[in-house]
């Protein structure tokens, strides 16, 4: 069995990251814990922080911005109806509603961002 170890994989010129061709990788992801009643970032990639907007609403800010506001953010929670809205290049807002459609804090939010970085 072979093993490949590297700290950085650069393009042929050594000036930047390799270009993904015919494939895609998450540009950001996060796991937000709300079990204590206040959202906190449990783990993430390319996320600089979160803001509790209101009950059932949280904003995720990116460390490296997206190229625009047209990207995909599949989001889920442990309860009910959820998703994302207010797409901006530097952040996205996630929401969770209960079965009656009223904003409700979940125990966790998870989200993945796919698209192009700026």
GIGI-V591746 format. One record per helix or strand of 3 or more residues. SS is the DSSP state (a for helix, b for strand). FROM is the first residue (numbers start at 1). TO is the last residue. If there is no record, write none. Layout:
# GIGI-V591746
<<SS/FROM/TO> <SS/FROM/TO>>
This chain:
# GIGI-V591746
<<b/28/33> <b/40/45> <b/47/54> <b/57/62> <b/72/77> <b/81/88> <b/91/97> <b/108/114>>
